[in-house]
Amino acid sequence: MTFDSNPILDFANNYEFPEYSDQDGFHKVVAFGDESHKCPIYVKQVPPCTAGCPAGEDIRGYHNLLTGVEKSDNKWNDAWYRIVETNPFPAIMGRICPHPCESTCNRQHREESIGINAVEHAIGEHGIDAGLKLHPPGEDSGKHVAVIGAGPAGLSVAYQLRRKGHAVTIYDFNEKPGGMMLYGIMGYRVERRVLEAEVGKIIDLGIEMKMGVRIGTDVSLEKLEKDYDAVFIGVGAQTGRSLPIQGFKNRPETTNAIEFLRAYEIHGDAVNIGKKVIVIGDGNVAMDVARLARRLGSEATIISAVPREDMNCYPDEFEDAIEEGAKIEYLAGTLEVLENGDGVRGVKCAKMVKKENGEEGWNAKIPFLRYKTTDEIFEIEADMVVASIGQTTDMKGFEDSIHEKTSLLKLDKNLRVVGKENVFGGGDALKVDLITTAVGHGRKAADSIDAFLNGLALPQEQYRSVIKVKEQDINYFFHSQQVKRKHNVAENIVGNHDEVLEVLTKEQAEEESKRCMSCGLCFDCNQCAAFCPQDAISRYRKNPIGEVMYTHYTKCVGCHLCSLVCPTGYIQMGMGEGL
């Protein structure tokens, strides 16, 4: 085994320390030469993974539980309970979240980031297998909240409000709860048993469900405002955008991605989509539509107006679609849906090229706007055309709560509707974004609603100090590669709706957790005590995580060495006791 050179430790081994000066009280100065020095203080900082998680999960915490850094009698149970403090859907999110936390992970400056999403997947699966239940509701507050929308935002706020002792009734126009987690995510990505298990745990807390109820038609928002102590608006983006071209009509052969996915969820394999499906779009949903079409026995061609490098989908989503047999037509602008006597026969397209420097839109932020059509016309055969060019929220019934221009909720920083005292909102109704973002909105809104119901000031956003990699000694950690989950692609994709993503074993998940650098919090490596030349640092193993090390300031000479060798950046130089 070879070890990397560590300049910090090289410095430490060759350092000549000054003589210790023991003076008492505020007159004590830790100094040598013409420089004065501070002593170590212990500052717990937020790791970048948690800062980058829209749901605010304590990612460092559940990794430390699995590795034994944080002591536990049942580490897997406790890891699950640690996650559901903020996110009640670990098994779902562990499968579908695009894990923005990993893109911020400081470990990537050493080699690969931690496989946070894979570990969350394993913890969520454990919670289902072990039959773990969410903590019971808090003491009854006597308050009752109406939640509009049984998707991730609505279920999240309902869960958090029940924990605080408030009664909750959820209204939703669908037949089943889950929102886009159910009607927009296919079974090959999330098994329905997983959805039923995690959604069911929330409903089992005593939440009243009123399904098949449409706000604005069956009941008005104004009535809910009067009948309940507070209202939360969490309607999802469940309306697909139509394609504004000739021949694209409201009929079975021309539809949008949301209706296509919903139809399968309702009718299953009995849904008729023809032999050749064209999907217009370049995002993740377009990949999902193509992958579903392949499972239903059809050819699937994705039409992208931009080249591969400008497509809006995540790399994993693209690669999975290609591996499952989807075809891609790049730089094609759709002009017209072609018809025959029986219905759709294909689409007419124009080849697209990148705009020249100086042309209108050539440097636009949206990739599509940087390209233009040419006179090169061609046709692609199809029985069905699916537009996957975005989705919106249906805000009918909420007209007095939205921005006129955006048709999205008009909320303040506490997620309260501007001009309304007891109405709050979040999720896609505020910003069409990740499911994880909706979960985070639900938690934040629950805190605001709880404060309102208790006659308290609404919570203020707290400043969080996020640990930077330059504050750590990442050379302390040996190189290790991320433990990857296996993707299963069946030889015959037709009719196969089995999950494609395998869960890590517990042994694999624990091994991956060991790669966590516990950024911003002590994990008892003993580096500081080992290198302290004055024996000024003591170690108390029985103390909780983050409180294991202690500095005796009467011995400290302020050499900074402990802070230099701390791999987590937990030690900073400041004014200690008696200084």
N, C-alpha and C positions, 0 to 999 in steps of 0.2 A: 504494500500500500504506500502510495506517495502522498505527501502532505504539501499543501500550498504554503508559500512563504507568507507570514503575517507580519507586516511592518510594525504594527502596534506592539506585538509581543516582543519583536526584536528590540524595539526601543526600550521596553520595560526591562528586559534582561540586561541591558547595557547601561541603564540609568544610574547615575550617582545621586543619592538622596542627600538633602541638607540635614544638618543637625536639628533635632527636635527642640522647639522652644515652648516651654510650658508656662504661660502666663494666664491669669485668671480674669474672668468677667469680660466686660465690654472693651477693656483695654487690650485684650489679647489680639495680636495680629499674626496670622499665619503667613510668614514671608521668608524669602531668602533672596539675597542680592538686592536689587532695587525693585522687585516685584512683590505684590501681595496676592494672595490666593484664597479662593473660597473652598469650602468643604463640601463633601457630597451630600445631596439631599435626594430623596426618593419620590419621583413624580410619575404617577400612573397616567399614561397617555392612551388615546384611542388608536387602535391599529387601523391602518388604511383600509383593510377588508371590511370592517364594520362601518367605517365612514363611507365606503362605496356601496354598501348594501342598502337598497331602498327600503327594506323592511327593518333595518337596524339590528340585525341578529348579532348576538355576542359570539362571534365566530371563534375568536381566540379562546373564549371560555369553554366551548364544547370540545375544542381540540385538546385543551389542557386537561379536561376530564378524561378523555379517552386515553391519553398518554400517562395518566397518573400524577401529573404535576399538581393538579388540584385533587385532593384526596376524596374518595367516595366509596361507599359500601356497594353501590351498584352504578358503575360509571355510565353504562349505556342508558339506563333509565334516566339518570340525572342529565345526561347530554340531551336526551329528547325533551325533558322539561325545560332545559336551558333555552333551546330553540323556540319552543312554543310560548315562551314569555312574550315574544314579539311576533312570531309567525306560526299560526296554527296549521300550516300546510307543508311541513318539511318533506313528506314523501312526494307530494305533487311538485313542489318547487325544485326538489332534488332531481327531477326528471326534465323539467321544461324551462327553468330559469336560465337565461343566457349568461349567468354568473358575472355581472360587472365587478363583483368583489375580487375575482381572480385577476382582472386586468390592473388592479391597484396593489396587489400583493407584493410586499417587499422581497419575497423569496425569488421573484423573477429576476432580480438583479444578481442572484447567485447562479441560478439556472432556470428551471421552470417554476411557475407559481405553484402554490398548494392546490390540489384538486378539491377545493372547498365544496363544490356542487356534488361531487361524487360521495364525499363523506356525509353531507347532509342527506343525500339519497339513502345511504345505508342506515343512518339514524332514524329517518322517517319510516323506513321499512321495519326496523326493530319496533318502533312504537305501535305499528299495526299488528305485527306478529305477536307481540307481548300483550296486546289488548290494553295498552295504557290509556287512561282516561284523563281528560283535562281536569285541572283543579276545579272543585265545585264552586258555584256562584258565591259571591260575598253576601253579607247580611243585607236583607231586603231594604232598599232605600225608600220604597213607596213611590218611586218615579217610573214613568213608562215612556219608552222611546220608540218611535216608528222608524224603520229602516226601509228605504225604497231601493230594491235591487238585491238579489240573492247571489251576486257574484263575489269575487274576492274582496272588494272594498266593503260591501255590505255585510258579508259574513265576518270579516275581520273586526269591524266596528261593533257588531253584535256580540261577538266573543268577548272583546275587551270590556264592553259595558256590562255584560253579565258577571264578569269577574268583580266588577265594582258594585254589584248588588242591584242594578237597575233591570226592570222588566223590559223585554224587547219583543216587538212584532215586526216580522219581515214581510214586505209586499213585493211580488214579482209577477210579471206577465207570463213567464214560462211555466210549463207543467212541473219541471224539476228544478231544484236549487243547484247552483254551481256557476251560472252565468257562462262566460266565455271559456272557463276551465272545462265545462261540459260540452257546450255547443260549438266551440272553436278549436278544441284540442282532441285529436283522434285517439282511439284506443291503443294504436301501436306506439303512441308516445306515453300515454297514461292509462293504465287499465282502469276500467270502471269500478272495480272493487276498491281501488286506492281512493278515487274520488268519493265514493260512498262512505268509506271509512272515515276520512278526515272531515268531510262535511258533516257526517252524522255525529261525530264527537261534539261539534259545536251546537248542533240542534238539540242534542241530548242534555245540554245545560238548562233546558227549559225555555227555549225560544219558540214563540208562536209563529207558524208559517202560514201565510195567505198567498197561495200560488194561483196563477191564472187571473190576477187582478192588474188591470192597467190604470195607472195614475192619469187623471185627466179625462178618462172615459168612465171607468167604474167608480172611482172615488177621486175627489179633487185634493190637490195639495193643501188648499185652504182649510178643508175639513180636518186633515191630519194635523195641521198646525194647531187647531182648536182642541182636538180630542187628545193629543199627546203632549207631554211636557217638553219634548224636543223631537226634531225630525232630522234624519240623515238621508241625503240624496246620493245614491251610489249606482245609478244606472250605467251600464257598460256600453261600449262601442259595438253594438250588435246590429248595425245597419251598414251593409256593404254599399260601396259607390258604384253607380252605373257607368257604362262606357259611352261617352257622348259621340258616337259615330253612327253612320247610316246602317240600318239593318239590325242594330242591337235593340231588341224589343223585350218587353216584359213577358217572357214565355219560357217554358222548360229548357229549350235548347240554348238560350242566352240568359245567363244569370250572373250573379256576383259570388265572390268566394264565400262570404258569410252564409248566404242562402244555400250554397252547394254543400258546405260542411254541415249545416243544420239539417238539411234534408237527409243526409246519411245518418245523423244521430237519431232522427225520428224513425226512418224507414229501414235502416240497415242495408244489407246487401241487395234488398229488393229494389232499391232506387235504380232507375234506368238512365244511364248517361251516354249510351252509344258506344261505338268502337274507337272513335278518335276524339280526344278532348284537347282543346287549345286553352292554355292558361295565359292570360295577358297580365304581366307584372313581373317584378324582380325581387320582391320581398320574401320574408319567411312564410307568410301565409300562402303565397303563390307556390312555394315548394311543398307545403302541406297538401294543397289541392292536387298537385301533380302526383304526389305519393299516394293519395287516396284513390285517384283515378286508376293508377297502376294496380292497386289491390282489388278494384272493382272490375278488372279485366280489360281496361282500355289502354290504348296508346296515349301517351301524354307528352305534349310539346309545349314548352314554356317560351313565350315570345317576350324578349327583353329589348327595350329601346336603346339600351346601353351595353357596352362591352362588359366582360366578366369583372374587371377590376372596379367598375362603378356600380355593380349590382348592390342592392340594399339588403340582401340576405346575409345571415351569418355563415361563415365558411362551413361549419358542420352541417347546417341545413342544406346547403348547396350540394355538398359531397354526398350526403345521404340520398338526395333526390336523384342524382346522377347514377349512383350505385344501384338504385332500385329501378333504373331503366328509363327515367325521364330524359327527353331530348331538349336541347336549348337552341333557339334561333336568336342569335345576337344581332344588335343594331337593326331592328325591324320595327318600324312604326305602323301600327294597325290603322288602316284607312276605312275599311268597310267589312261588315259581316255579309257574306254571300249566301243567297238563298236559292232553293229549288222548290218544286211543288210540294215536297214532303217536309220541308223545314230548312235547316242549316246545311250547307255543303262545304263551308270553309271561310277563310278570311283573306282579304286583299291587303297586302303590306307594301310599304315603300322602304327601300334601303336607307339607312340613316348614316350620317357622317358627322364628325366633330366640327363645330363652328370654328371659323378662323379667328385669330386674335383680333379683337376690336369689334367683332360682330355682336349684336345685342344678345346678351345672355351667355356669351362664350366662357365667362368665369363665374357663372351662377353657382350658388351653394347647392342647389338641387341638381344632381347629375343629369337628369332627363333634359333640363333646359339648356344644357351645353351642347346638345346635338340637334340636327335638323334633317328633314327628309330630302331625298333626291328624286330624280325621275325614274329610277330603277324600280319597277313594279314587279311583284311576284305574288303567287297565291299559295296558301297552305290548306290542305283538305282537313275537314273536321265535321263531326256530328253535333258537337257542343262547344260553345265558347263561354269561358268563365273569366270575368273581369276581376282581377285582384289588384286594384289600384288604391286601396285604402278603405277605411271604415270610419263611421261617424256614430255619434250618439243621437238617439231620437229624444229631443227635449220638449216634445209636445206635452203640455200640462205644467211646464216649469217656466213659462215665458217671463214671469216677473222675477226670476232668479238668475237669468243668464245675461251675458254680454250680447248686444245686438249684432255685432260684427262677427264674433266667433261662434255664437250659439253654444258656448260652454258656460259652466257655472261661474258666477261672479263672486269670488270668495276672498276673504281677507287672509292674513298670515296664519290665523288660527283655524282656517277652513270653515269659517262661518259665512253664510250668505250675506253680502253687503246689504244693509237696510232691513234685515230680519234678525230678530233677537234669538229665536229658538230653532233656526234652520241651519244645518251644516251640510257639508258635502265633500266628495273626493272621488278618486278613481278616474275612470275614463271621462266622467262628466266634467272633470277639471282639466285633464290632460290625457290624451290617448297615448298610453305608454305601456310598460311592462306590467304583468300581473303582480310582480313583487312590489312595484310602485303603488299599486292599488292597496295591497296589504298594509304598506307603510302609512298610506293616507288614513286607512281605517283606524290604526292604532293612535295616530296623532289626533284625529277627530274625536275619538273616544275620550282622550284626556281633556280636550276642550269642552265636550259635552258634559263630562263629569264635573268639571269646575263650574260650568254654568248652572247645572242642576243643584249644586251645593252653595250657590251664591258667592263663589270665589272669583278672583281675577283669573282670566284665561292665561294659561301657561305661556311663559316667554321662551323663545328659542335660546338654549344654552350654548355658550361658546365651547367648542371641543378642540383640545390640542391634539392634533394627529401626528403620530410619530413618523419622522422621515428616515429613509434608509441611511442617509449620511450621518444620522445620530447613532447608528448601530455599528457593531463590529461583525459584519456578515461573514468574514473570513473564519470565524469561529466554527461555522457549520460546514460539515463535509458535503461534498457534492452527492446528490441523490436525485434520481429521476422520478417523475410523477407516476404514481400507480394509476394506470388507465382502466376505464371501464370498457367492456367488450360491446361492440355493436354487432348485432345479429341481422344478417340479410338472408332471407330464405332463397333457395334456388328457384322456387316457384313463388313469386310474390302474390299472385292472384289468390284472393280469398284468405290470405294470411294477415290477420290483424293482431298477432302476438306482439308484445312489446319488443322493441329492437334494442333497447339499452339495458344491459345486465347490471344488477346491483353488485357492488363490491362485497366480498365476504367481510365479516367483522375483523378478521386478522389483517386483511388488506387495508381496511379503513383505518385501523389503528396504526399500521405502518405508515400510511399517508399522513396521519395526524402528527406523527413524530417529526415530520419535515417542517411543521409550524415553528416559526422562530419566536413566538410569544412576544411579538413586537410591542414595546412600551410597557412590559410587565415582567418582573422577575420570575424565572422558572427554576431557581435554586441550582445554578450551574457552579457556584462557588468561585468564579473567576475573581471577583473583587477581593474576597478574603484571601485567596491564594497569593495574589500579587501585592497586597498591601504591605509595605515595608515596616510599618509601625504596629502591626497586629491591632489595628484600630477597628476592624470590622468583625463582628460576631455573627454567628449563625444560629437561629432558633428554628429547628425543623418543625416543631409542633405549631408554629404560628401559621395563619392562613396564607395562601398564595399572595405574593406581593408584600408580605411583611416578615419574610424570613431573615433578611439581612438587617443589621443595625450597626451604625457607626458611633464609636466613642470619640466625641469631638475633642476631648482633652488629650487624645493621642494623635489626632489627625494633623498632618503638616501641610495639607492642601496640595499634594503633588499631582492630583488629577488622574492618577493611574487607574483607580477603580472605574472611573467614568470611561476611560479609554478602552478598557478591556471588557466592559459590559456588553454582551452581544445583543441585548434587547433595547438599549437606550433608556433603561429605567433610571439610571443614575445620572443626575445633573449636578453641576457645581453651583452651589448657592451659599447663602449665609446660614451656617448651622448653629446649634445651641452654643451660647457663650461667645459668639462672634459679633 
